Amino acid sequence: MEIMPQVIHVHGKFYDFDAEGNETTVPYDKLLPLFVEGGYSGYMSSEWEGRMYSRGSGIEAVQKHHALSKRILAPYN
């Protein structure tokens, strides 16, 4: 929280999703609210790193990441 005023951009890396649409390695449900509480108002780049572990579609992975982020941030809008 101390450095939040200095944060100008966030890279939201992700690898894989479970059947409920939650990222399996990064606790976005705990991290994204911290940015809201810290006053962050910038952007987050979605970065799919799962290409090393999956033959799935990168486009679908980014769509899942966007849906997850929207779901987590909805109460703050």
Biopython code that builds the backbone (N, CA, C, O; Angstrom):
import numpy as np
from Bio.PDB.StructureBuilder import StructureBuilder

atoms = [
    (1, "MET", "N", (0.824, -1.203, 0.000)),
    (1, "MET", "CA", (0.000, 0.000, 0.000)),
    (1, "MET", "C", (0.863, 1.261, 0.000)),
    (1, "MET", "O", (0.465, 2.297, -0.534)),
    (2, "GLU", "N", (2.035, 1.164, 0.597)),
    (2, "GLU", "CA", (2.898, 2.344, 0.666)),
    (2, "GLU", "C", (3.294, 2.854, -0.713)),
    (2, "GLU", "O", (3.412, 4.062, -0.918)),
    (3, "ILE", "N", (3.497, 1.955, -1.647)),
    (3, "ILE", "CA", (3.959, 2.391, -2.971)),
    (3, "ILE", "C", (2.813, 2.554, -3.977)),
    (3, "ILE", "O", (3.061, 2.919, -5.126)),
    (4, "MET", "N", (1.595, 2.297, -3.578)),
    (4, "MET", "CA", (0.472, 2.367, -4.508)),
    (4, "MET", "C", (0.399, 3.707, -5.247)),
    (4, "MET", "O", (0.086, 3.700, -6.438)),
    (5, "PRO", "N", (0.666, 4.847, -4.622)),
    (5, "PRO", "CA", (0.617, 6.102, -5.378)),
    (5, "PRO", "C", (1.638, 6.169, -6.522)),
    (5, "PRO", "O", (1.493, 6.985, -7.432)),
    (6, "GLN", "N", (2.655, 5.326, -6.478)),
    (6, "GLN", "CA", (3.685, 5.326, -7.518)),
    (6, "GLN", "C", (3.395, 4.321, -8.630)),
    (6, "GLN", "O", (4.073, 4.328, -9.658)),
    (7, "VAL", "N", (2.405, 3.464, -8.440)),
    (7, "VAL", "CA", (2.091, 2.438, -9.435)),
    (7, "VAL", "C", (1.354, 3.093, -10.603)),
    (7, "VAL", "O", (0.321, 3.737, -10.421)),
    (8, "ILE", "N", (1.904, 2.915, -11.804)),
    (8, "ILE", "CA", (1.283, 3.540, -12.977)),
    (8, "ILE", "C", (0.742, 2.512, -13.968)),
    (8, "ILE", "O", (-0.015, 2.863, -14.872)),
    (9, "HIS", "N", (1.124, 1.251, -13.804)),
    (9, "HIS", "CA", (0.644, 0.208, -14.711)),
    (9, "HIS", "C", (0.806, -1.148, -14.043)),
    (9, "HIS", "O", (1.756, -1.366, -13.292)),
    (10, "VAL", "N", (-0.125, -2.062, -14.316)),
    (10, "VAL", "CA", (-0.096, -3.387, -13.706)),
    (10, "VAL", "C", (-0.119, -4.443, -14.810)),
    (10, "VAL", "O", (-0.893, -4.342, -15.762)),
    (11, "HIS", "N", (0.728, -5.445, -14.674)),
    (11, "HIS", "CA", (0.717, -6.589, -15.575)),
    (11, "HIS", "C", (0.036, -7.741, -14.841)),
    (11, "HIS", "O", (0.583, -8.274, -13.875)),
    (12, "GLY", "N", (-1.146, -8.122, -15.293)),
    (12, "GLY", "CA", (-1.900, -9.206, -14.673)),
    (12, "GLY", "C", (-1.577, -10.526, -15.362)),
    (12, "GLY", "O", (-2.218, -10.899, -16.345)),
    (13, "LYS", "N", (-0.592, -11.218, -14.844)),
    (13, "LYS", "CA", (-0.190, -12.491, -15.430)),
    (13, "LYS", "C", (-1.121, -13.602, -14.946)),
    (13, "LYS", "O", (-1.615, -13.570, -13.819)),
    (14, "PHE", "N", (-1.346, -14.573, -15.809)),
    (14, "PHE", "CA", (-2.187, -15.703, -15.440)),
    (14, "PHE", "C", (-1.778, -16.911, -16.259)),
    (14, "PHE", "O", (-1.180, -16.791, -17.328)),
    (15, "TYR", "N", (-2.118, -18.090, -15.727)),
    (15, "TYR", "CA", (-1.671, -19.339, -16.327)),
    (15, "TYR", "C", (-2.810, -20.264, -16.731)),
    (15, "TYR", "O", (-2.837, -20.762, -17.856)),
    (16, "ASP", "N", (-3.743, -20.494, -15.824)),
    (16, "ASP", "CA", (-4.808, -21.465, -16.084)),
    (16, "ASP", "C", (-6.025, -21.133, -15.231)),
    (16, "ASP", "O", (-5.921, -20.403, -14.245)),
    (17, "PHE", "N", (-7.171, -21.669, -15.611)),
    (17, "PHE", "CA", (-8.421, -21.415, -14.907)),
    (17, "PHE", "C", (-9.099, -22.726, -14.552)),
    (17, "PHE", "O", (-8.994, -23.711, -15.281)),
    (18, "ASP", "N", (-9.796, -22.727, -13.424)),
    (18, "ASP", "CA", (-10.556, -23.911, -13.037)),
    (18, "ASP", "C", (-11.952, -23.841, -13.665)),
    (18, "ASP", "O", (-12.255, -22.906, -14.407)),
    (19, "ALA", "N", (-12.784, -24.814, -13.371)),
    (19, "ALA", "CA", (-14.124, -24.896, -13.967)),
    (19, "ALA", "C", (-15.020, -23.718, -13.584)),
    (19, "ALA", "O", (-15.959, -23.398, -14.314)),
    (20, "GLU", "N", (-14.743, -23.068, -12.445)),
    (20, "GLU", "CA", (-15.537, -21.915, -11.999)),
    (20, "GLU", "C", (-15.016, -20.601, -12.567)),
    (20, "GLU", "O", (-15.599, -19.548, -12.309)),
    (21, "GLY", "N", (-13.931, -20.641, -13.333)),
    (21, "GLY", "CA", (-13.383, -19.421, -13.927)),
    (21, "GLY", "C", (-12.382, -18.696, -13.056)),
    (21, "GLY", "O", (-12.059, -17.537, -13.314)),
    (22, "ASN", "N", (-11.881, -19.371, -12.016)),
    (22, "ASN", "CA", (-10.871, -18.755, -11.142)),
    (22, "ASN", "C", (-9.478, -19.138, -11.616)),
    (22, "ASN", "O", (-9.249, -20.272, -12.037)),
    (23, "GLU", "N", (-8.561, -18.205, -11.549)),
    (23, "GLU", "CA", (-7.179, -18.472, -11.915)),
    (23, "GLU", "C", (-6.607, -19.420, -10.872)),
    (23, "GLU", "O", (-6.824, -19.223, -9.676)),
    (24, "THR", "N", (-5.880, -20.444, -11.302)),
    (24, "THR", "CA", (-5.454, -21.498, -10.383)),
    (24, "THR", "C", (-4.152, -21.206, -9.650)),
    (24, "THR", "O", (-3.818, -21.926, -8.708)),
    (25, "THR", "N", (-3.410, -20.183, -10.042)),
    (25, "THR", "CA", (-2.104, -19.928, -9.408)),
    (25, "THR", "C", (-1.954, -18.548, -8.788)),
    (25, "THR", "O", (-1.103, -18.355, -7.920)),
    (26, "VAL", "N", (-2.758, -17.591, -9.213)),
    (26, "VAL", "CA", (-2.653, -16.216, -8.714)),
    (26, "VAL", "C", (-3.932, -15.870, -7.953)),
    (26, "VAL", "O", (-5.020, -16.000, -8.515)),
    (27, "PRO", "N", (-3.839, -15.435, -6.697)),
    (27, "PRO", "CA", (-5.040, -15.133, -5.905)),
    (27, "PRO", "C", (-5.649, -13.759, -6.242)),
    (27, "PRO", "O", (-5.605, -12.830, -5.435)),
    (28, "TYR", "N", (-6.210, -13.658, -7.441)),
    (28, "TYR", "CA", (-6.777, -12.382, -7.875)),
    (28, "TYR", "C", (-7.869, -11.875, -6.941)),
    (28, "TYR", "O", (-8.035, -10.665, -6.782)),
    (29, "ASP", "N", (-8.615, -12.788, -6.322)),
    (29, "ASP", "CA", (-9.681, -12.371, -5.413)),
    (29, "ASP", "C", (-9.128, -11.621, -4.211)),
    (29, "ASP", "O", (-9.850, -10.851, -3.579)),
    (30, "LYS", "N", (-7.870, -11.832, -3.890)),
    (30, "LYS", "CA", (-7.236, -11.113, -2.780)),
    (30, "LYS", "C", (-6.421, -9.912, -3.267)),
    (30, "LYS", "O", (-6.307, -8.911, -2.560)),
    (31, "LEU", "N", (-5.858, -10.010, -4.469)),
    (31, "LEU", "CA", (-4.979, -8.950, -4.980)),
    (31, "LEU", "C", (-5.724, -7.755, -5.561)),
    (31, "LEU", "O", (-5.400, -6.611, -5.243)),
    (32, "LEU", "N", (-6.713, -8.006, -6.404)),
    (32, "LEU", "CA", (-7.395, -6.888, -7.058)),
    (32, "LEU", "C", (-8.054, -5.925, -6.067)),
    (32, "LEU", "O", (-7.966, -4.714, -6.272)),
    (33, "PRO", "N", (-8.706, -6.399, -5.009)),
    (33, "PRO", "CA", (-9.265, -5.452, -4.044)),
    (33, "PRO", "C", (-8.207, -4.550, -3.400)),
    (33, "PRO", "O", (-8.510, -3.417, -3.028)),
    (34, "LEU", "N", (-6.989, -5.033, -3.268)),
    (34, "LEU", "CA", (-5.925, -4.195, -2.702)),
    (34, "LEU", "C", (-5.643, -2.982, -3.588)),
    (34, "LEU", "O", (-5.367, -1.891, -3.090)),
    (35, "PHE", "N", (-5.714, -3.181, -4.894)),
    (35, "PHE", "CA", (-5.493, -2.054, -5.794)),
    (35, "PHE", "C", (-6.618, -1.033, -5.680)),
    (35, "PHE", "O", (-6.371, 0.172, -5.731)),
    (36, "VAL", "N", (-7.849, -1.506, -5.527)),
    (36, "VAL", "CA", (-8.983, -0.601, -5.344)),
    (36, "VAL", "C", (-8.817, 0.168, -4.034)),
    (36, "VAL", "O", (-8.945, 1.392, -4.005)),
    (37, "GLU", "N", (-8.535, -0.549, -2.966)),
    (37, "GLU", "CA", (-8.365, 0.083, -1.657)),
    (37, "GLU", "C", (-7.204, 1.062, -1.648)),
    (37, "GLU", "O", (-7.227, 2.060, -0.928)),
    (38, "GLY", "N", (-6.196, 0.774, -2.447)),
    (38, "GLY", "CA", (-5.030, 1.651, -2.514)),
    (38, "GLY", "C", (-5.212, 2.847, -3.429)),
    (38, "GLY", "O", (-4.321, 3.690, -3.534)),
    (39, "GLY", "N", (-6.364, 2.930, -4.096)),
    (39, "GLY", "CA", (-6.653, 4.085, -4.939)),
    (39, "GLY", "C", (-6.127, 3.981, -6.366)),
    (39, "GLY", "O", (-6.107, 4.978, -7.087)),
    (40, "TYR", "N", (-5.706, 2.800, -6.782)),
    (40, "TYR", "CA", (-5.185, 2.636, -8.146)),
    (40, "TYR", "C", (-6.301, 2.878, -9.153)),
    (40, "TYR", "O", (-7.400, 2.344, -9.004)),
    (41, "SER", "N", (-6.026, 3.675, -10.170)),
    (41, "SER", "CA", (-7.047, 3.960, -11.179)),
    (41, "SER", "C", (-6.520, 3.755, -12.595)),
    (41, "SER", "O", (-7.114, 4.238, -13.559)),
    (42, "GLY", "N", (-5.417, 3.047, -12.718)),
    (42, "GLY", "CA", (-4.825, 2.820, -14.033)),
    (42, "GLY", "C", (-5.352, 1.565, -14.703)),
    (42, "GLY", "O", (-6.463, 1.109, -14.430)),
    (43, "TYR", "N", (-4.539, 1.027, -15.575)),
    (43, "TYR", "CA", (-4.916, -0.124, -16.372)),
    (43, "TYR", "C", (-4.145, -1.368, -15.936)),
    (43, "TYR", "O", (-3.110, -1.282, -15.275)),
    (44, "MET", "N", (-4.680, -2.531, -16.325)),
    (44, "MET", "CA", (-3.995, -3.789, -16.094)),
    (44, "MET", "C", (-3.888, -4.499, -17.437)),
    (44, "MET", "O", (-4.896, -4.706, -18.113)),
    (45, "SER", "N", (-2.693, -4.865, -17.821)),
    (45, "SER", "CA", (-2.487, -5.651, -19.035)),
    (45, "SER", "C", (-2.650, -7.124, -18.702)),
    (45, "SER", "O", (-2.043, -7.623, -17.754)),
    (46, "SER", "N", (-3.462, -7.814, -19.475)),
    (46, "SER", "CA", (-3.651, -9.254, -19.285)),
    (46, "SER", "C", (-2.525, -9.984, -20.010)),
    (46, "SER", "O", (-2.344, -9.823, -21.217)),
    (47, "GLU", "N", (-1.774, -10.782, -19.267)),
    (47, "GLU", "CA", (-0.648, -11.506, -19.856)),
    (47, "GLU", "C", (-0.782, -12.997, -19.593)),
    (47, "GLU", "O", (-0.534, -13.473, -18.486)),
    (48, "TRP", "N", (-1.179, -13.722, -20.626)),
    (48, "TRP", "CA", (-1.318, -15.174, -20.517)),
    (48, "TRP", "C", (0.048, -15.826, -20.607)),
    (48, "TRP", "O", (0.714, -15.748, -21.639)),
    (49, "GLU", "N", (0.459, -16.463, -19.536)),
    (49, "GLU", "CA", (1.737, -17.161, -19.484)),
    (49, "GLU", "C", (1.543, -18.663, -19.634)),
    (49, "GLU", "O", (2.512, -19.421, -19.591)),
    (50, "GLY", "N", (0.303, -19.097, -19.809)),
    (50, "GLY", "CA", (-0.006, -20.509, -19.876)),
    (50, "GLY", "C", (0.382, -21.194, -21.168)),
    (50, "GLY", "O", (0.281, -22.417, -21.269)),
    (51, "ARG", "N", (0.820, -20.446, -22.147)),
    (51, "ARG", "CA", (1.194, -21.042, -23.424)),
    (51, "ARG", "C", (2.296, -22.080, -23.257)),
    (51, "ARG", "O", (2.460, -22.966, -24.096)),
    (52, "MET", "N", (3.055, -21.962, -22.161)),
    (52, "MET", "CA", (4.116, -22.928, -21.903)),
    (52, "MET", "C", (3.551, -24.246, -21.373)),
    (52, "MET", "O", (4.221, -25.278, -21.420)),
    (53, "TYR", "N", (2.312, -24.206, -20.867)),
    (53, "TYR", "CA", (1.718, -25.368, -20.209)),
    (53, "TYR", "C", (0.469, -25.877, -20.901)),
    (53, "TYR", "O", (-0.046, -26.935, -20.538)),
    (54, "SER", "N", (-0.024, -25.158, -21.878)),
    (54, "SER", "CA", (-1.312, -25.493, -22.467)),
    (54, "SER", "C", (-1.292, -25.259, -23.968)),
    (54, "SER", "O", (-0.552, -24.414, -24.474)),
    (55, "ARG", "N", (-2.104, -26.010, -24.655)),
    (55, "ARG", "CA", (-2.283, -25.793, -26.094)),
    (55, "ARG", "C", (-3.580, -25.019, -26.336)),
    (55, "ARG", "O", (-4.040, -24.899, -27.472)),
    (56, "GLY", "N", (-4.148, -24.508, -25.278)),
    (56, "GLY", "CA", (-5.402, -23.779, -25.380)),
    (56, "GLY", "C", (-5.241, -22.465, -26.113)),
    (56, "GLY", "O", (-4.131, -22.046, -26.441)),
    (57, "SER", "N", (-6.356, -21.833, -26.359)),
    (57, "SER", "CA", (-6.393, -20.565, -27.077)),
    (57, "SER", "C", (-6.028, -19.399, -26.167)),
    (57, "SER", "O", (-6.600, -19.241, -25.088)),
    (58, "GLY", "N", (-5.083, -18.596, -26.603)),
    (58, "GLY", "CA", (-4.723, -17.397, -25.857)),
    (58, "GLY", "C", (-5.864, -16.406, -25.794)),
    (58, "GLY", "O", (-6.032, -15.709, -24.793)),
    (59, "ILE", "N", (-6.651, -16.338, -26.858)),
    (59, "ILE", "CA", (-7.785, -15.413, -26.887)),
    (59, "ILE", "C", (-8.799, -15.816, -25.826)),
    (59, "ILE", "O", (-9.299, -14.966, -25.090)),
    (60, "GLU", "N", (-9.108, -17.112, -25.742)),
    (60, "GLU", "CA", (-10.051, -17.578, -24.722)),
    (60, "GLU", "C", (-9.494, -17.353, -23.323)),
    (60, "GLU", "O", (-10.249, -17.025, -22.407)),
    (61, "ALA", "N", (-8.196, -17.521, -23.142)),
    (61, "ALA", "CA", (-7.588, -17.305, -21.833)),
    (61, "ALA", "C", (-7.712, -15.842, -21.411)),
    (61, "ALA", "O", (-8.012, -15.551, -20.253)),
    (62, "VAL", "N", (-7.484, -14.931, -22.341)),
    (62, "VAL", "CA", (-7.620, -13.496, -22.025)),
    (62, "VAL", "C", (-9.080, -13.173, -21.714)),
    (62, "VAL", "O", (-9.355, -12.392, -20.804)),
    (63, "GLN", "N", (-10.004, -13.752, -22.445)),
    (63, "GLN", "CA", (-11.422, -13.528, -22.163)),
    (63, "GLN", "C", (-11.783, -14.007, -20.762)),
    (63, "GLN", "O", (-12.549, -13.351, -20.057)),
    (64, "LYS", "N", (-11.238, -15.137, -20.363)),
    (64, "LYS", "CA", (-11.482, -15.646, -19.005)),
    (64, "LYS", "C", (-10.876, -14.709, -17.961)),
    (64, "LYS", "O", (-11.475, -14.477, -16.911)),
    (65, "HIS", "N", (-9.706, -14.180, -18.244)),
    (65, "HIS", "CA", (-9.059, -13.256, -17.315)),
    (65, "HIS", "C", (-9.886, -11.978, -17.164)),
    (65, "HIS", "O", (-10.055, -11.465, -16.058)),
    (66, "HIS", "N", (-10.395, -11.475, -18.275)),
    (66, "HIS", "CA", (-11.242, -10.277, -18.217)),
    (66, "HIS", "C", (-12.517, -10.553, -17.427)),
    (66, "HIS", "O", (-12.935, -9.731, -16.611)),
    (67, "ALA", "N", (-13.136, -11.711, -17.668)),
    (67, "ALA", "CA", (-14.366, -12.062, -16.942)),
    (67, "ALA", "C", (-14.102, -12.188, -15.446)),
    (67, "ALA", "O", (-14.896, -11.715, -14.633)),
    (68, "LEU", "N", (-13.000, -12.818, -15.083)),
    (68, "LEU", "CA", (-12.634, -12.958, -13.677)),
    (68, "LEU", "C", (-12.420, -11.588, -13.046)),
    (68, "LEU", "O", (-12.937, -11.317, -11.962)),
    (69, "SER", "N", (-11.670, -10.733, -13.711)),
    (69, "SER", "CA", (-11.378, -9.402, -13.164)),
    (69, "SER", "C", (-12.667, -8.591, -12.992)),
    (69, "SER", "O", (-12.858, -7.938, -11.966)),
    (70, "LYS", "N", (-13.538, -8.632, -13.982)),
    (70, "LYS", "CA", (-14.813, -7.913, -13.894)),
    (70, "LYS", "C", (-15.658, -8.428, -12.740)),
    (70, "LYS", "O", (-16.279, -7.649, -12.016)),
    (71, "ARG", "N", (-15.678, -9.745, -12.574)),
    (71, "ARG", "CA", (-16.464, -10.343, -11.487)),
    (71, "ARG", "C", (-15.936, -9.902, -10.117)),
    (71, "ARG", "O", (-16.720, -9.582, -9.224)),
    (72, "ILE", "N", (-14.636, -9.887, -9.955)),
    (72, "ILE", "CA", (-14.030, -9.504, -8.674)),
    (72, "ILE", "C", (-14.231, -8.013, -8.413)),
    (72, "ILE", "O", (-14.494, -7.614, -7.278)),
    (73, "LEU", "N", (-14.109, -7.198, -9.440)),
    (73, "LEU", "CA", (-14.180, -5.739, -9.258)),
    (73, "LEU", "C", (-15.606, -5.196, -9.269)),
    (73, "LEU", "O", (-15.819, -4.038, -8.909)),
    (74, "ALA", "N", (-16.586, -6.000, -9.672)),
    (74, "ALA", "CA", (-17.983, -5.532, -9.772)),
    (74, "ALA", "C", (-18.497, -4.855, -8.498)),
    (74, "ALA", "O", (-19.159, -3.821, -8.595)),
    (75, "PRO", "N", (-18.217, -5.402, -7.299)),
    (75, "PRO", "CA", (-18.726, -4.744, -6.095)),
    (75, "PRO", "C", (-18.150, -3.335, -5.859)),
    (75, "PRO", "O", (-18.704, -2.559, -5.082)),
    (76, "TYR", "N", (-17.065, -3.021, -6.517)),
    (76, "TYR", "CA", (-16.413, -1.723, -6.311)),
    (76, "TYR", "C", (-16.858, -0.674, -7.310)),
    (76, "TYR", "O", (-16.459, 0.486, -7.201)),
    (77, "ASN", "N", (-17.678, -1.054, -8.283)),
    (77, "ASN", "CA", (-18.124, -0.101, -9.305)),
    (77, "ASN", "C", (-19.392, 0.587, -8.924)),
    (77, "ASN", "O", (-19.894, 1.418, -9.680)),
]
sb = StructureBuilder()
sb.init_structure("model")
sb.init_model(0)
sb.init_chain("A")
sb.init_seg("    ")
for serial, (resi, resn, name, xyz) in enumerate(atoms, 1):
    if name == "N":
        sb.init_residue(resn, " ", resi, " ")
    sb.init_atom(name, np.array(xyz, "f"), 0.0, 1.0, " ", f" {name:<3s}", serial, name[0])
structure = sb.get_structure()
